[in-house]
Amino acid sequence: MGVATNRWVAGARPRTLPAAVAPVLVGTAAAAGAGPFRAGRAVAALVVSLALQVGVNYANDYQDGVRGTDQVRVGPIRLVAAGLASATAVRRAALISFAVAALAGVILAAVVQPWLIAVGAACIAAAWGYTGGPRPYGYAGFGELFVFVFFGVVAVTGSAYVQDGHLSALALAASVPVGLLATALLVVNNLRDRAGDDIAGKKTVAVRLGDGRTRFLYATLLAVSLAWSLGLAVVTPWVLLVVVAVPLAVRPLRRVLTGATGPELIAVLGETGRLQLVLAGALATGLWVR
């Protein structure tokens, strides 16, 4: 893999991609466990979710870069701020990613329900508005809410809906732990960048809460997501398979609660992503075989 390709892969932030895969796994399983599995629709939903995640990552890189708010950071490289790619090129990458998501979403909507186009448009608008526009809500501390809603509730229930055409209470319930872990990814990311964001005027939740309370928030998100997942065993005991994910929570929790900073929190980001993916896989398996 060439140097140019490497930097674009790094700019896509692979550690965040489990947040796109997990909701599709869980939502698809929640529906397919009680009916037929439509593989083509699941693949299309996964393309939408992954393209949106990559798109929001590139858009964030571009928007923070041109605003100059990425000059003080300890996290992974940013293409624009580090001078590895022009702002125009990164903006183009974001728009291409959103176009891929839109195309896959339109195909899904044509097969399932046309009104899903409006849902997709809302997702893209929310992704761009995270750090873009005159009043980016990510700078005001609403990023975590966006992630929970769109990479939790909307992504899980949407993935279930395209399978069977129903908005189910089970898919809604299963979206909670997925959304909480996706939120935990953003919390630890913002914890790592808290000092720099404060200087840059980004009032993220981590900046507003301070170091100690942000660490407690991260721990709470992990604990509640695991407990909620286990509680879904009332639907089927197979959901207890999620216990395999519990050991994966120990290391990132220990790091965060003992004051990890800088590069250590970059590692926590990857560990949280693995936790989310394993939990989602186990939860999806339990819901599918119920």
Buried (B, 14 or more C-beta within 10 A) or exposed (E): EEEEEEBBEBBBBBBBBBBBBBBBBBBBBBBBBBEEBBEEBBBBBBBBBBBBBBBBBBBBBBBBBBBEBBEBBBBBBBBBBBEBBEBEBBBBBBBBBBEBBBBBBBBBBEEBEEEBBEBBEEBBEBBBBBBBEEEBBBBEBBBBEBBBBBBBBBBBBBBBBBBBEBEBEBBBBBBBBBBBBBBBBBBBBBBBBBBBBBEBEBBBBBBBBEBEEBBEBBBEBBEBBBEBBBEBBEBBEBBBBBEEBBEBBEBBBEBBEEEBEEEBBBBBBBBBBBBBBBBBBBBBBBBBEB
